[in-house]
Amino acid sequence: QVQLVESGGGLVQPGGSLRLSCAASGSIFSLYIVGWYRQTPGKQREWVAYSNSGGSTNYVDSVKGRFTISRDNAKNTVYLQMNSLKPEDTAVYYCRLWGRSPEYWGQGTQVTVAS
């Protein structure tokens, strides 16, 4: 059973930066697509960014140029560097491992962008 532990969320002013981390237990991390989603109350969970097992990345248009996803397979960890944060980035951010069975979700970490 793989567990995902997220950290790095918090309160930041508009224009600021945060770095989220998601650490996975187990040794199968490198075989998965890893990514980040976010959700605000009353809305569906939204895909933000992912990195496949080959290291290719992709981003939702609203974060391109501001967010960077990276993975360290030796540490079983995926990161999301978030720069130039905007109030509309406020959400609970979740990491996810998928592409193989079973899939895994983290517990979520709150990011609040406000002055």
C-alpha positions as CSV (number, residue, x, y, z in Angstrom):
1,Q,0.0,0.0,0.0
2,V,1.4,3.4,-1.1
3,Q,0.8,6.4,1.1
4,L,1.2,10.0,-0.2
5,V,2.1,12.7,2.2
6,E,1.8,16.3,1.0
7,S,3.4,19.4,2.6
8,G,4.2,23.0,1.8
9,G,0.8,24.6,1.6
10,G,-0.1,27.8,3.5
11,L,-1.0,31.4,3.2
12,V,0.8,33.6,0.7
13,Q,0.3,37.1,-0.7
14,P,-0.5,37.6,-4.4
15,G,2.7,37.5,-6.4
16,G,4.3,35.2,-3.9
17,S,5.6,31.7,-4.2
18,L,5.1,28.3,-2.5
19,R,6.6,24.9,-3.1
20,L,4.4,21.8,-2.5
21,S,5.9,18.4,-1.9
22,C,4.4,15.0,-2.1
23,A,6.4,12.1,-0.7
24,A,5.3,8.5,-1.6
25,S,6.1,5.4,0.4
26,G,7.1,2.3,-1.5
27,S,9.5,1.7,-4.4
28,I,7.2,1.9,-7.4
29,F,7.0,5.7,-7.7
30,S,9.1,5.9,-10.9
31,L,6.6,3.7,-12.8
32,Y,3.7,6.1,-12.3
33,I,2.5,9.3,-13.8
34,V,2.6,11.8,-11.0
35,G,0.6,15.0,-10.9
36,W,-1.2,17.7,-9.0
37,Y,-4.9,18.5,-8.9
38,R,-6.7,21.3,-7.0
39,Q,-10.2,21.8,-5.8
40,T,-12.3,24.7,-4.4
41,P,-15.6,24.4,-2.6
42,G,-18.5,23.6,-4.9
43,K,-16.2,22.9,-7.9
44,Q,-14.9,19.7,-9.5
45,R,-11.3,18.7,-8.8
46,E,-9.1,20.3,-11.6
47,W,-5.9,18.8,-13.0
48,V,-3.0,21.3,-12.7
49,A,0.2,19.5,-13.9
50,Y,1.7,16.1,-14.4
51,S,5.0,14.4,-15.1
52,N,5.0,11.0,-16.8
53,S,7.5,8.2,-16.0
54,G,9.8,9.5,-18.8
55,G,9.9,13.0,-17.3
56,S,7.7,14.8,-19.8
57,T,5.5,17.4,-18.2
58,N,2.2,19.2,-19.0
59,Y,0.3,22.0,-17.4
60,V,-3.2,23.5,-17.5
61,D,-3.2,26.7,-19.4
62,S,-3.9,28.9,-16.3
63,V,-0.6,27.9,-14.6
64,K,1.7,27.7,-17.6
65,G,4.8,29.9,-17.1
66,R,4.1,30.2,-13.3
67,F,4.1,26.6,-12.0
68,T,6.8,23.9,-12.4
69,I,6.4,20.3,-11.6
70,S,9.4,18.1,-11.0
71,R,10.0,14.6,-9.6
72,D,12.8,13.0,-7.8
73,N,12.4,9.3,-8.3
74,A,15.3,8.5,-5.9
75,K,13.3,10.2,-3.1
76,N,9.9,9.1,-4.3
77,T,8.8,12.7,-4.3
78,V,7.1,15.1,-6.6
79,Y,7.2,18.9,-6.3
80,L,5.1,21.8,-7.5
81,Q,6.9,25.1,-7.5
82,M,4.3,27.8,-7.7
83,N,5.4,31.4,-8.5
84,S,3.4,34.6,-9.2
85,L,0.5,33.2,-7.3
86,K,-2.9,34.7,-7.8
87,P,-6.0,34.7,-5.6
88,E,-7.7,32.3,-8.0
89,D,-5.0,29.7,-7.3
90,T,-6.5,29.4,-3.8
91,A,-7.6,25.7,-3.4
92,V,-6.8,22.4,-1.8
93,Y,-4.0,20.8,-3.8
94,Y,-3.8,17.0,-4.1
95,C,-1.1,14.9,-5.6
96,R,-2.0,11.8,-7.5
97,L,-0.2,8.7,-8.8
98,W,-1.8,7.0,-11.8
99,G,-1.2,5.1,-15.0
100,R,-1.0,1.8,-13.2
101,S,-3.3,0.0,-10.9
102,P,-4.0,0.9,-8.2
103,E,-4.0,4.7,-8.3
104,Y,-3.3,6.8,-5.3
105,W,-4.3,10.2,-4.0
106,G,-2.8,12.4,-1.3
107,Q,-4.8,13.9,1.6
108,G,-4.6,17.5,0.2
109,T,-2.9,20.6,1.4
110,Q,-4.5,24.0,1.5
111,V,-3.0,26.9,-0.5
112,T,-4.5,30.4,0.2
113,V,-3.5,33.4,-1.8
114,A,-4.7,36.6,-0.2
115,S,-3.3,40.0,0.9
